[in-house]
Amino acid sequence: MDYMKTVVPTNLFTERGSNIVVINPGSANIRIGLANQDTPFNIPHCISRRTTQLPKRHVQDQMLNSQVTTAQHMERERAYDMIASLLRIPFLDEEVANSSYPRKMGHVDAYPPQNNTKEPEFTWTDVLEKNVPHSSTKVEAEPNEGGTSEDPTLKESKIKVEYNSSERKYREYICGEEALRISPTEPYCLCRPIRRGHLNISQHYPTQQVLEDLHTIWDWILVEKLHIPHSMRNMYSAILVLPETFDSREIKEMLSIVLRDLRFSSAVVHQEGLAAVFGNGLSTACIVNIGAQVTSVICVEDGVTIPTTQISLRFGGEDISRCLLWTQRHHQTWPPIRTDALSKPVDLLMLNRLKESYCQIKEGEVEAVAMVQSYEDGVPPGSHKTRLTALNVPPMGLFYPTLLAPDVYPPPPRSWFNDYDDMLEDTWHMDFPGGSAFPMWENYPIFQTKPKKEDNIGLAEAITKSILLTGRIDLQRKLFCSMQLIGGAALSDGLIPAVEERVLHAIPSHEAIDTVEVLQSRTNPAFVSWKGGAILGILDISRDAWIHREDWIKNGIHIRSGRKYKDSYYLQAQAMCYINS
C-alpha cells in the first residue's frame, strides 16, 4: 500500500501492465490490448470461414425472414414524423417546397482523384494464402487478374492456384475487418459469435461453433496483433471486461476459452459499467453504454454496481446506420444500387462510415453531399455522388426506438442456460475462516440467473428509470448530475445536450430533481471500459479474485474452492483511493 502511494502512475503501468491482456468483447467489435498500452486494438468481432456448402450462405447467422412488418413500418413512420416535428424539418411524406436545389444524383465510374479525398481506393480482401511451399499436389485452377479463382462451387481438390511455380490456396479462415471485405463471389461464410449482447446461438449457428469461432478470433488477435505466441501464454494474465448483458453460462464459457484454450495463467472478470467508472476516474456515476447493437444503463455508487438499476435496450449504432439507409431510400436520395446492411457486411461498413461522418443531432434541415459506394456481384466497386438528407433523424432513434426497426435475430435459446449449472449458486454462501469476508456482498447478486429483461423504451426513459430505481433522493440527485456516455455511438455530434434535455423532461414532475448533467469523458468513449479494466488489473495487488488456470481446469468454481467469482466485482478501497488522489 505504501508503494501504491509513492509510485509514479506511468511506472506502475509499465511494470505491471506488460503481462496483462485486457479483453473487452462486444457484439460488433472487440477491444483488446496489453494493459500498459494507451489504446487497444479495436477489431470487428467476426470471422469468415471457407465453405464448400451449396447453396452458399454469405452470413451464417442471418435469419431467413428479416423483413419489417407492416405494423413496424407504420410505427416507424409515426416516429419519424414525431422527430421531424421536434427538429423542425418536413414530415416524412411532405414535399420540400421552393427547394434551392434539385434532388438528383450523379454517378462516378471510378473513385475521384485522390488529391483532397480521404477515401482510399477500395480493394477486396485477398483470400489466398501467401508463400505456400511447393508440393506435388496437382494444380488445376489459375486465378484471374483480380486474384480470384474459379467458380467457388468447385470441389476442394480444385481450389489450388499457382503463382510463380509455388502453390497458393484459399485461407481457411479470415478475421477482423478483412473478413468483412471478402467479395461475395468467394467461397466464404461470415460468422459473428456475439449478437445483441449474447452468444449468437441459433439453429444455424450451434453452440460449439460459436465457442470455436470466439477462440479462433481471440487467438488470431493474440498472435497477429499482440505477438504473443502459444508458448508464452503462461507468462500472461487476462482481464475480461464483459457487458452486463451476458448470462452466467456465457461468462463461464468465455472464462474457459481464456484459461483452458488460450492458456492464460490466470484471469479475472469485471463488469463493463464498473470498468467505465474507473476508466474516467470516477466513483459514482450512471453509465450509459451505447454500443453497436445493445445499449445498457447501470448505476455505480462508490465503486460498486447497483444490479437492480441495470437496463438493456436492443438497439445501438448499427441500427442508426440501417435507419440512415431507410431514410434516404424513402426520400429517394439513395442511388439505385442493391445495398443490404444485413446480408452484405461491406455495405454495413460503408453505412457506419457515412453515419459517423454526417449524422448529428441538431434542429433544422441537415444535409450533405457524400460519396456512396456500391459493391455489386461481378461488377467492380463503384462510387456515387449524392446529396443525403434528414441526417439528424437516424440518431434520434435512440430516444424513439420504433424508428429503429429491429432485425430478426433471436436471443439464445433459453434451454441453453437452464440445462447448465449456474456458476454463481455454488459460490454465493461459501464458508470463510472467521465468518464472512465481505458482509457487504450478502444478498447482493450481480448477474441474475434468469435471462435479463430488455425494455422497449427510449434512451432518456431508460436512464431516468435506472436512476430512480436506486430509491434514495440524495443518490438520485448525484447520479442525474453524473451521467457518463460510453461506447462508439456516444461520439455522435449533439448527443450530449440531447440526452440532458430529454432526461430532464423524462423525470416525473413529483420528483425533487431539477438538474441533470452528462460528464465529459476523459478518454475515448469507445475505449473507456477497456481502459478501466486495465487500471483495475494493474491496481489489484492482492489478486484475491483472480482464477488460476490449473484451478479452473481441475475444479472449476465450486464450494470451498477458496476463490469467489463475485470477488471480481469488489472494488478495493486502496484502488479507489489511488484513482481519486
matplotlib code that plots the C-alpha trace (Angstrom):
import matplotlib.pyplot as plt

x = [0.0, 2.9, 4.3, 1.0, 1.0, 4.5, 4.9, 4.5, 1.4, 3.3, 5.9, 3.2, 1.6, 4.9, 5.9, 2.6, 0.8, 3.2, 2.0, -1.8, -4.0, -7.4, -10.2, -13.4, -15.6, -18.7, -21.3, -19.7, -16.2, -13.6, -11.2, -8.1, -4.6, -1.9, -2.8, 0.2, -1.0, -2.6, -5.4, -6.5, -6.9, -10.5, -11.3, -14.6, -15.7, -16.2, -14.7, -15.2, -14.6, -14.0, -17.1, -18.0, -21.6, -24.2, -26.1, -23.5, -24.6, -22.8, -23.7, -24.2, -26.4, -28.7, -32.3, -34.5, -37.1, -35.6, -38.5, -40.1, -43.8, -46.5, -47.1, -43.4, -43.4, -46.3, -44.7, -41.5, -43.2, -45.1, -41.8, -40.2, -42.9, -42.7, -39.0, -39.5, -41.8, -39.2, -36.4, -38.5, -38.0, -40.6, -42.6, -41.8, -44.2, -44.1, -42.7, -39.9, -41.3, -39.1, -36.1, -33.0, -31.5, -32.8, -32.7, -30.6, -27.6, -24.5, -22.7, -18.9, -17.5, -14.3, -13.2, -12.5, -8.9, -7.0, -5.9, -8.3, -10.2, -10.0, -11.4, -8.8, -9.4, -11.4, -9.9, -11.4, -9.6, -7.0, -8.4, -5.4, -2.6, 0.8, 4.2, 3.0, 5.9, 5.7, 4.4, 3.5, -0.3, -1.7, -2.6, -5.9, -7.1, -5.4, -6.5, -7.6, -6.1, -8.2, -6.7, -10.0, -10.1, -12.6, -16.2, -16.4, -18.6, -15.6, -14.6, -11.9, -9.5, -9.7, -9.1, -5.4, -3.8, -0.3, 1.9, 5.5, 5.8, 4.7, 1.2, -1.4, -4.7, -7.6, -7.1, -9.2, -10.5, -10.1, -10.7, -11.5, -12.1, -10.6, -13.5, -16.0, -14.3, -14.4, -16.0, -19.4, -18.1, -15.6, -16.4, -16.6, -19.3, -19.2, -19.9, -20.5, -20.1, -21.8, -25.1, -27.2, -25.1, -25.4, -23.6, -25.1, -26.5, -29.3, -30.3, -28.0, -25.1, -24.6, -23.0, -19.8, -19.2, -19.9, -17.3, -14.8, -15.1, -14.6, -11.4, -10.1, -10.7, -9.1, -6.2, -5.6, -5.5, -3.1, -0.7, -1.0, -1.6, -0.1, 2.6, 2.0, 2.7, 1.1, 4.4, 4.4, 0.8, 1.6, 3.5, 0.4, -2.8, -6.2, -8.8, -12.3, -14.3, -17.8, -21.1, -23.8, -26.0, -24.1, -25.6, -23.7, -23.1, -21.9, -19.4, -18.3, -17.7, -15.6, -13.5, -12.9, -11.8, -9.3, -7.9, -8.3, -8.0, -5.9, -3.8, -3.5, -2.1, -4.9, -7.9, -10.5, -13.9, -15.0, -18.3, -18.2, -20.1, -17.8, -14.7, -16.1, -16.2, -12.5, -11.7, -12.8, -11.5, -14.9, -16.5, -20.2, -22.0, -24.8, -23.1, -24.9, -23.1, -24.3, -22.7, -23.2, -26.1, -27.0, -27.5, -27.0, -27.6, -26.4, -25.7, -22.5, -22.2, -18.8, -17.2, -20.0, -22.6, -26.2, -27.6, -31.3, -30.6, -29.4, -31.4, -30.7, -32.1, -31.9, -30.5, -27.3, -25.1, -25.6, -29.4, -28.8, -26.8, -29.6, -32.1, -29.9, -30.3, -34.1, -34.4, -32.5, -34.5, -37.7, -36.6, -35.3, -31.8, -30.1, -28.5, -30.3, -27.9, -28.5, -27.4, -28.2, -26.7, -27.8, -26.5, -23.7, -21.1, -19.2, -22.4, -22.7, -19.1, -20.0, -23.2, -21.3, -18.8, -21.5, -23.3, -20.1, -19.2, -22.5, -25.2, -25.7, -28.5, -29.5, -32.6, -33.3, -32.5, -29.2, -27.9, -24.6, -23.0, -21.4, -19.8, -21.9, -20.2, -21.8, -20.4, -22.4, -21.7, -19.4, -19.0, -16.1, -16.9, -18.4, -18.9, -22.0, -22.0, -25.3, -26.9, -28.1, -30.9, -32.5, -29.2, -30.4, -33.3, -31.5, -29.6, -32.9, -33.9, -32.1, -34.9, -37.7, -36.7, -39.7, -37.8, -35.1, -36.9, -35.3, -33.6, -34.8, -32.0, -33.4, -31.9, -30.1, -32.4, -33.5, -32.8, -29.1, -28.9, -31.3, -29.5, -26.3, -25.0, -25.1, -21.7, -23.0, -25.0, -22.1, -20.1, -22.7, -22.7, -19.2, -17.6, -14.7, -12.5, -13.8, -17.0, -17.9, -15.0, -17.2, -20.5, -21.5, -22.0, -24.7, -27.9, -26.3, -26.4, -24.6, -25.6, -29.1, -29.5, -32.6, -32.5, -32.3, -35.3, -34.9, -37.0, -38.6, -38.2, -36.1, -32.7, -34.0, -36.7, -34.1, -31.7, -34.4, -35.8, -32.4, -31.5, -34.9, -34.6, -31.9, -34.7, -32.6, -33.1, -29.5, -28.0, -30.5, -29.5, -25.9, -26.4, -28.5, -25.5, -23.0, -24.2, -21.5, -21.9, -19.6, -19.5, -18.8, -22.2, -21.6, -19.4, -22.4, -22.3, -25.1, -25.9, -24.8, -27.2, -30.0, -29.6, -29.5, -32.6, -34.7, -33.7, -34.7, -38.1, -38.4, -38.1, -41.6, -42.8, -43.2, -39.5, -37.5, -34.8, -34.2, -30.6, -29.0, -25.6, -23.6, -19.9, -17.3, -15.3, -11.6, -10.8, -12.2, -15.8, -15.3, -12.3, -13.1, -14.3, -11.2, -9.0, -10.8, -10.3, -6.5, -6.5, -8.4, -6.0, -2.8, -4.0, -5.3, -2.2, -3.6, -5.3, -7.6, -10.3, -8.1, -8.8, -5.8, -5.7, -4.9, -7.8, -10.2, -9.4, -9.3, -12.1, -13.9, -15.5, -17.2, -17.8, -14.7, -12.5, -11.0, -11.9, -15.1, -16.3, -18.1, -15.0, -14.0, -16.7, -15.4, -13.6, -10.8, -10.5, -6.8, -7.6, -10.4, -8.1, -5.4, -7.7, -9.1, -5.8]
y = [0.0, 2.4, 1.6, 2.4, 5.8, 6.7, 5.1, 7.2, 6.0, 5.7, 3.4, 1.3, 0.7, -0.1, -2.6, -4.4, -3.9, -5.6, -9.1, -8.4, -8.6, -6.8, -8.3, -6.3, -8.2, -6.6, -7.7, -6.0, -5.1, -6.5, -4.1, -5.9, -5.0, -5.0, -3.1, -0.8, 0.3, 3.7, 2.4, -1.1, -2.7, -2.2, -5.1, -6.2, -9.3, -11.7, -14.5, -15.7, -19.4, -21.1, -23.1, -25.8, -25.7, -25.3, -23.1, -20.9, -18.8, -15.4, -14.8, -17.8, -16.2, -14.5, -15.4, -16.2, -13.5, -10.1, -8.1, -5.3, -6.0, -3.6, -2.6, -1.9, 0.2, 2.3, 2.8, 3.8, 6.4, 7.8, 8.0, 9.9, 12.5, 13.0, 13.5, 15.8, 18.0, 18.3, 19.0, 21.5, 19.7, 18.5, 15.4, 12.1, 12.5, 16.3, 17.7, 20.3, 23.5, 26.0, 23.8, 25.6, 22.5, 19.5, 16.1, 14.4, 12.1, 11.9, 8.6, 8.4, 5.5, 5.3, 6.8, 10.6, 11.8, 11.3, 14.9, 16.1, 12.9, 10.9, 7.8, 5.2, 3.1, 0.0, -3.5, -6.8, -9.0, -11.3, -14.7, -16.7, -17.9, -16.4, -18.1, -21.7, -24.1, -26.1, -29.6, -32.4, -31.7, -31.1, -27.6, -27.4, -23.8, -20.4, -17.1, -14.2, -10.7, -9.7, -12.6, -14.5, -18.1, -20.2, -20.7, -21.2, -24.2, -26.2, -29.1, -28.5, -30.6, -27.9, -24.9, -24.8, -22.0, -21.2, -18.2, -18.3, -22.1, -22.1, -23.1, -21.0, -22.0, -20.4, -19.3, -21.5, -18.5, -14.7, -12.5, -8.9, -6.2, -8.3, -10.8, -8.0, -7.1, -10.5, -10.5, -12.3, -14.4, -16.1, -19.3, -17.8, -17.5, -14.7, -15.6, -13.2, -15.2, -12.4, -10.8, -8.3, -8.8, -12.6, -15.6, -15.9, -19.4, -20.5, -23.4, -22.0, -21.4, -24.2, -23.6, -25.5, -23.5, -20.2, -21.0, -22.3, -19.1, -17.0, -18.9, -18.6, -14.9, -14.2, -16.5, -14.8, -11.3, -12.5, -13.9, -11.4, -8.2, -8.6, -11.0, -13.4, -17.0, -20.0, -20.9, -17.6, -17.5, -18.9, -15.7, -13.6, -13.0, -11.9, -9.4, -10.0, -6.8, -8.1, -6.3, -6.7, -8.4, -11.7, -14.5, -16.7, -19.6, -17.3, -15.8, -19.3, -20.3, -17.3, -17.9, -21.5, -20.1, -17.8, -20.2, -23.6, -22.9, -19.7, -20.9, -17.8, -18.4, -16.5, -14.4, -12.2, -10.8, -7.2, -5.6, -3.1, -0.5, -0.7, -0.6, 2.5, 4.3, 3.6, 4.5, 8.0, 8.3, 8.4, 6.6, 7.2, 7.6, 6.4, 4.6, 4.7, 2.4, 2.9, 0.0, -1.1, -3.5, -3.0, 0.0, -0.7, 1.6, 0.8, 2.9, 2.7, 4.1, 4.4, 1.8, -0.8, -1.5, -1.5, -4.5, -3.6, -0.5, -2.4, -1.9, -3.3, -1.9, -3.9, -1.1, 0.7, 2.3, -0.2, 0.4, 4.1, 3.2, 1.0, 3.7, 6.1, 3.9, 3.6, 7.4, 8.1, 5.5, 7.0, 10.4, 8.9, 10.3, 6.8, 5.7, 2.8, 0.2, -3.0, -2.0, -4.6, -4.0, -7.4, -9.8, -7.7, -6.9, -4.5, -2.4, -2.1, -0.9, 1.8, 2.8, 3.0, 5.3, 7.6, 7.7, 8.6, 11.3, 13.0, 12.1, 14.6, 15.8, 19.4, 21.4, 22.3, 20.5, 18.7, 17.6, 16.8, 15.7, 12.4, 9.5, 6.3, 3.1, 0.1, -3.4, -5.4, -9.1, -9.4, -5.6, -3.5, -1.3, 2.0, 5.4, 7.6, 11.2, 12.1, 14.6, 12.9, 14.5, 14.3, 13.3, 14.4, 11.9, 8.5, 9.3, 10.5, 6.8, 6.4, 8.3, 6.9, 3.3, 2.4, 4.4, 1.7, -1.3, -4.3, -7.0, -10.6, -12.1, -14.3, -14.4, -17.6, -20.5, -20.4, -24.1, -23.3, -21.6, -23.8, -27.1, -26.0, -25.4, -21.8, -20.6, -18.2, -20.5, -22.6, -19.6, -17.5, -18.8, -20.1, -20.7, -18.5, -18.7, -16.4, -15.8, -13.8, -12.0, -9.4, -9.0, -6.2, -8.9, -10.8, -10.7, -8.6, -10.6, -9.2, -11.3, -12.6, -16.3, -15.7, -14.0, -10.3, -8.2, -6.0, -2.8, -1.4, 2.2, 5.1, 6.2, 9.1, 6.9, 4.1, 6.5, 8.1, 4.7, 3.3, 6.2, 6.3, 2.6, 3.5, 4.7, 7.4, 11.0, 12.0, 9.4, 10.1, 13.8, 12.8, 10.3, 12.7, 15.1, 12.3, 10.6, 9.1, 8.2, 5.5, 3.3, 4.1, 5.8, 8.1, 10.1, 11.2, 15.0, 16.7, 13.7, 15.1, 18.1, 15.9, 13.5, 16.2, 17.9, 14.7, 13.2, 16.4, 16.2, 12.4, 12.9, 12.8, 16.2, 14.9, 14.1, 16.8, 16.8, 19.8, 19.4, 16.9, 16.8, 14.5, 14.4, 14.8, 11.7, 11.9, 9.4, 8.0, 6.8, 3.7, 2.6, 3.8, 0.4, -1.3, 1.4, 0.9, -2.8, -2.2, 0.1, -2.4, -5.2, -3.1, -1.8, -5.2, -6.0, -8.9, -10.6, -12.5, -12.7, -14.0, -17.5, -19.6, -21.9, -25.1, -24.4, -23.8, -26.8, -29.1, -27.8, -25.0, -22.7, -24.6, -24.6, -24.2, -23.7, -20.8, -18.4, -16.5, -15.5, -12.5, -11.0, -9.7, -7.1, -6.0, -2.7, -2.5, 0.8, 1.2, 1.3, 3.9, 5.9, 5.8, 6.8, 9.8, 11.0]
z = [0.0, 0.8, -2.6, -4.2, -2.7, -3.9, -7.3, -10.4, -12.3, -15.6, -13.9, -12.4, -15.8, -17.3, -14.6, -14.1, -17.4, -19.7, -19.0, -18.6, -21.6, -21.3, -23.4, -23.9, -26.3, -27.8, -30.3, -33.3, -32.2, -29.7, -27.9, -26.8, -25.8, -23.2, -20.0, -20.5, -23.9, -24.3, -26.5, -27.5, -30.9, -32.0, -34.3, -35.9, -33.9, -36.7, -38.8, -42.3, -42.9, -46.2, -47.2, -49.7, -48.8, -51.6, -51.8, -50.1, -47.2, -47.1, -43.4, -41.2, -38.5, -41.0, -40.4, -43.4, -42.5, -41.9, -43.3, -41.4, -40.7, -41.8, -38.1, -37.6, -40.8, -39.6, -36.2, -37.9, -40.0, -36.9, -35.1, -38.0, -38.1, -34.3, -34.6, -37.6, -35.5, -32.7, -35.1, -37.2, -40.5, -43.1, -42.2, -43.9, -46.9, -47.1, -50.2, -49.7, -51.2, -53.0, -52.8, -53.8, -55.5, -57.4, -55.6, -58.3, -58.1, -60.1, -60.8, -60.8, -62.7, -60.7, -57.4, -57.6, -57.8, -54.5, -54.2, -51.5, -50.7, -47.5, -49.1, -50.1, -53.1, -52.1, -52.7, -51.8, -49.3, -50.8, -49.8, -51.0, -48.8, -49.5, -49.7, -49.6, -50.3, -53.5, -53.2, -55.5, -55.4, -58.9, -59.8, -61.6, -61.4, -62.1, -60.8, -62.9, -62.7, -59.7, -57.7, -57.5, -58.6, -60.5, -59.6, -55.8, -56.3, -57.4, -55.2, -52.6, -54.8, -57.4, -55.1, -55.8, -57.8, -58.9, -58.7, -60.0, -59.6, -56.0, -54.9, -53.3, -51.8, -50.0, -46.4, -44.1, -42.1, -42.1, -39.1, -38.4, -41.0, -43.7, -43.1, -43.9, -47.1, -48.8, -52.2, -52.3, -55.2, -52.9, -51.1, -47.6, -44.9, -42.3, -38.7, -35.7, -32.5, -30.4, -31.4, -29.4, -26.3, -26.2, -27.7, -31.2, -30.8, -33.2, -35.3, -38.0, -35.6, -33.0, -29.6, -30.3, -33.5, -31.7, -29.0, -31.5, -33.5, -30.4, -29.6, -33.2, -33.3, -30.0, -30.7, -34.0, -32.4, -29.7, -32.3, -35.1, -33.3, -29.8, -30.9, -28.0, -29.2, -27.6, -26.0, -24.0, -22.8, -19.4, -18.7, -19.2, -17.3, -18.8, -17.7, -19.2, -19.3, -20.1, -20.8, -18.2, -20.8, -20.6, -18.5, -16.1, -18.5, -21.2, -18.8, -17.7, -21.3, -22.0, -18.9, -20.2, -23.6, -21.9, -19.3, -21.0, -24.7, -24.9, -21.9, -19.9, -16.4, -14.6, -15.4, -13.7, -14.8, -14.4, -15.5, -18.3, -16.4, -13.3, -15.5, -17.2, -13.9, -13.3, -16.9, -16.2, -12.6, -11.0, -8.1, -8.6, -12.0, -14.2, -17.0, -20.4, -22.8, -26.4, -28.3, -31.9, -31.1, -27.5, -25.2, -21.5, -18.4, -14.9, -11.8, -9.8, -6.2, -4.5, -6.9, -6.5, -9.2, -8.2, -10.1, -9.7, -11.9, -14.9, -18.1, -21.6, -24.8, -28.1, -30.3, -30.9, -33.5, -36.3, -36.1, -36.6, -39.7, -41.1, -40.3, -42.3, -45.3, -44.8, -44.5, -47.7, -49.7, -48.5, -49.7, -52.9, -52.4, -52.3, -55.6, -57.4, -56.1, -54.0, -50.6, -47.9, -44.4, -43.1, -45.7, -47.2, -44.5, -46.7, -47.0, -43.3, -43.1, -45.7, -43.8, -40.5, -42.1, -43.5, -40.1, -38.3, -40.8, -41.4, -38.8, -35.9, -33.6, -34.2, -35.3, -38.9, -42.1, -42.0, -45.4, -47.0, -50.3, -49.8, -51.8, -51.6, -52.6, -54.4, -54.2, -56.8, -57.6, -60.6, -61.0, -59.8, -56.8, -57.8, -56.2, -56.4, -55.5, -53.8, -51.5, -48.3, -46.4, -42.9, -41.4, -37.9, -37.9, -37.5, -34.3, -32.7, -32.9, -29.6, -28.0, -30.3, -30.8, -33.0, -35.7, -35.5, -36.9, -35.3, -37.4, -36.8, -34.7, -31.9, -28.4, -27.4, -26.7, -23.1, -22.6, -23.3, -19.9, -17.9, -18.6, -17.1, -13.5, -12.5, -11.7, -9.0, -6.9, -5.6, -4.6, -3.0, 0.5, 0.9, 4.3, 5.2, 8.2, 10.9, 9.1, 6.0, 4.5, 2.7, 4.5, 2.0, -0.6, 1.2, -0.8, -3.4, -6.7, -9.6, -12.6, -12.4, -13.1, -15.2, -18.6, -18.1, -19.0, -22.1, -22.1, -25.2, -24.2, -25.3, -24.0, -21.9, -20.2, -19.6, -17.9, -15.8, -14.8, -13.9, -11.6, -9.9, -9.1, -6.6, -4.3, -2.5, -3.3, -2.4, -4.6, -7.4, -7.4, -7.6, -10.4, -12.5, -12.4, -13.1, -16.3, -18.4, -22.1, -23.4, -26.4, -30.1, -30.7, -27.7, -30.1, -32.1, -32.5, -30.5, -28.4, -25.0, -25.0, -26.4, -23.5, -20.9, -22.4, -22.8, -19.4, -17.7, -19.4, -18.6, -14.8, -13.3, -12.0, -8.4, -8.2, -6.4, -9.1, -11.4, -12.6, -15.0, -16.5, -18.7, -17.7, -20.4, -20.9, -20.1, -22.7, -26.0, -25.0, -27.2, -25.1, -21.6, -20.3, -21.7, -20.1, -16.8, -16.9, -17.4, -14.4, -12.2, -13.2, -12.5, -9.2, -7.9, -5.9, -3.8, -6.8, -4.4, -7.1, -9.9, -11.1, -11.9, -14.9, -13.0, -10.5, -13.3, -15.3, -12.3, -10.2, -11.8, -9.3, -6.5, -2.8, -0.6, -3.7, -1.9, -4.7, -5.2, -8.6, -7.2, -5.7, -9.1, -8.6, -5.2, -5.5, -3.0, -1.1, -2.0, -5.7, -5.3, -3.1, -5.7, -8.6, -6.7, -5.4]

ax = plt.figure().add_subplot(projection="3d")
ax.plot(x, y, z, "-o")
ax.set_aspect("equal")
plt.show()
